[in-house]
Amino acid sequence: MSKSTPTRGHATLLIIRIITGIILMFAGFAKMSMMQASVSMFVSLGIPVFLAYLVTFGEVLGGFMILIGLWTKLVAPLLCIIMLGATYYSLVMGSGILALVPFVIFILLLVIWKKGSGKHRIHSSMFN
């Protein structure tokens, strides 16, 4: 039986950060590439227009910060709020199975929020 080492834990956290950051950035860039359609979708759900822009840029910038490991303990809870909203509205739109994606990202963000950036990150003593 092998023991878990601190190095393995840091490597696992790095993989979680890379996957989560890339998915968030991809989702944000997808919204950005068709911003008018994204705004229309948000408005049709009763969500204010400014939140469409806030969510879009939050996913891109927040995803990048998670990816590089900068200020993760500040960024992760903010992104958790976005992912809870995405999960809720996916369910409201009748896309039960699609609600799993933002919910899984929410869970990964909780791990990042709890554990921080780990050893492999852009160094900053603030919020890591």
N, C-alpha and C positions, 0 to 999 in steps of 0.2 A: 504494500500500500504506500503510495507516495504522499508526501506532505505538501501542502500548499505553501509556497514561499512568497515572501513580500514581492519579489521580482515578478512572479506569475500574476499576483494581484494587480501590480502596476500595468503589466502588459494587457491584462483583461480590461482594465479601466480604459486604457488607451484605445483598444479595439471598440469598446462601447462608445467612447467619445467620437471616434472617427466615423463609425456607422451613423450615429445619431446626428452629428454635425452635417454629414453629407446629405442625409435624408431631409433635414430641415432646410438646408440651402437649396436643394433641388425643388422642394415644395414652394419655397419663397420665389425662386427664379421662375417657376412655372406660372405662379400667380402674376408676377411682374411682366412676363412676356405677353400676357393677355389681361392686362390690368383692367380694361373696361369691362370685360366679361366677369372678372373677379369682383369688381365693385358692384356690378348688377346682381351677381349671386348673393353677395352680402346684403344688399338693400332688399332683395326679394325675401330674405330671411328676417327682415326687420332690424338688421344690424346697421348702425350708422356708417356712412361712407368713410369717415376718418379712421375707423377701426380696420377697414379693408387695407388701407395703406399701412397702418401701424402693425397689423399682423404680417403683412407681406415683408416689410423691411425688418421686422422683428425676427422672422424666420431666417432671412438671409444673414443679417448681422449676428444674431444670436447663434445661429448654426455655425457660422465661421468662428465665433469666440469659443464655442464648445469644442469645435474641431481642433483649434490650436491650444486649448486649455487656458484661456485667459478669462479671469473673473467668473469662473464657472459657478461659484456659490451665489453670485448675484444674478447671473443670467438664467441658470436652470429653473429657479422658481417662477420667473417671469414667463419662460417658455412653457412651464407646466400649466399655467393659466390658459395660454393659447391652446395647448393640446386638450385640456379639459373642454374648452369651448368647441374645438373641432370635433371631439368625440360626441358631445351633446348634439351639435347641429347635424352630424352625420346620422345620428339616430332619429332626429326630428325629420330629416329628409327621407327616412325609410331605408337608409343604407346601413343596415345592421352589421353586415360583414365588413363594410368599409370603415366602420367605427373602430374596428380592431387596430388599424394602423396608427391613428393618433393616440389610442389608448396604450399601445405598446411603447410608443415614443414617450408618452407620459411616464410610464414605469421606468424606462431607461433614464429619463431626466431626473427622476427621484433618486436613482442610484448615484448619478453624477452629483446631484445636490448634496447627498449625504456624504459621499466619499471625496468630493472635490476633484481637482484636476489630476491628482496622482503625480508621479515622478516625471513623467514625460509631458512637459508643457512649456509654454512661453512663460518665463519667470515673471511673477508679480506677487508681492507679498500681500497685496490688497485683494480680498474676496476670493482667495483660492483655498 
